[in-house]
Amino acid sequence: MAAADAYAAAPTPNAAPAPVVASATATIPAASEPVYTLDTGDKLRVGVFGQDGISNSFIVDAGGKVNLPLIGTVTARSLTNQQLA
């Protein structure tokens, strides 16, 4: 190491401390396929374990709802399959 390099790297006595810079970083999700959400006209296959009589296909109506056995009318529009489940 050259003498000039050593001198430049040495701290200066009585020098003001270096300012601390705060930063925030946002995590941007990786580009992936868009998440599909349910809408009018979508056909849902609902299977109820051990209840073949009420397992069936159901269509999301114009109001964004689907009428399911045992639980009645449920809003489906704008939900993912997992959210509706």
HELIX and SHEET records of a PDB file:
HELIX    1   1 ALA A    3  ALA A    9  1                                   7    
HELIX    2   2 ASN A   81  LEU A   84  1                                   4    
SHEET    1   A 2 LYS A  43  VAL A  46  0                                        
SHEET    2   A 2 ASN A  56  ILE A  59 -1                                        
SHEET    1   B 2 LYS A  65  LEU A  68  0                                        
SHEET    2   B 2 GLY A  72  THR A  75 -1                                        
END                                                                             
